[in-house]
Every structure is written in C-alpha cells, then in structure tokens.
Amino acid sequence: MKVEVKQVDGLTMAGKGESGHWITMDGPKEFGGSEAASKPMELFLLSLAGCTGMDVISLLNKMRVDFQDIRIRVEAERSKEHPKVFTSIKLEYLIYGNDIDKKKVEKAINKSQNLYCSASAMLKKIVPINYTYTIIPKEE
C-alpha cells in the first residue's frame, strides 16, 4: 500500500492513496494552518471508526440483522506532552432498528475488534481501546 501527501498552502496538505481519492488535512491557525480540513490525528480516529464500522455492517448483514442505521462515536484521550499520542480510545456503537438481536450485535462488534479490523488490531497494541454499544429503536 502506498500513499502520497503534498503541501497545498501553509500546513494544508492533500494526500491520496492507491484508490486515487484525495483527502485534505490541515492544522490550527496558531501553527500556520488555515483550519480548512481535519487534523491528522482526527483522521486516525475516523479511520478506526470506518474500519470497524464497515466490519460490523458487513457482519450484521451476513447475520441478517435488520438495522436501519449505524453510527460509531469515538472519544480519545491524548498525552499532555509531545508527542501527544493517544492514551485511551473509547468507541460507542449506536445501532438503530427494531427487534435487533443483542447477541448478534455483540458477536459482530467482537469479531471486528478481535479478528477483522486492522486499525483496531494495530492501535490496541499501543493504546487501550474500549467499546460499548447501544441499540436504539427506530420510531415508525
């Protein structure tokens, strides 16, 4: 896998991977950025949520769970000193739908976290990752 990142202006950077899709990154104005895009560490968390979210969606579909929506909220703590690495990460899965089988949700999330999600597998070697889930009935 290869990616390339190039400077656009100040701290604003654009990057693309082998898929050919561009993504922008930026920093705070106080350090020369223009605050025009996500910060690199935010993208880390977005990648984690996307990785596990795609797993969970795929697994629930295979288990024939009839859900309407899934959202993953991520909260992370960072060290106060440089390098300001993540010191803890919490994922909150929100599964929307009626008559959702709790055991299937747990199985899908556990499989993602312990078997399939490369981002989780890599990150949890260096930072604790905890997760919760909530099943939210959809109003009809």
Secondary structure, DSSP 8 states (H G I E B T S, - for coil): --EEEEEEETTEEEEEETT--EEEE---GGGT----SB-HHHHHHHHHHHHHHHHHHHHHHHTT---SEEEEEEEEEE-SSSS--EEEEEEEEEEE-SS--HHHHHHHHHHIIIII-HHHHHHTTTS-EEEEEEEE----
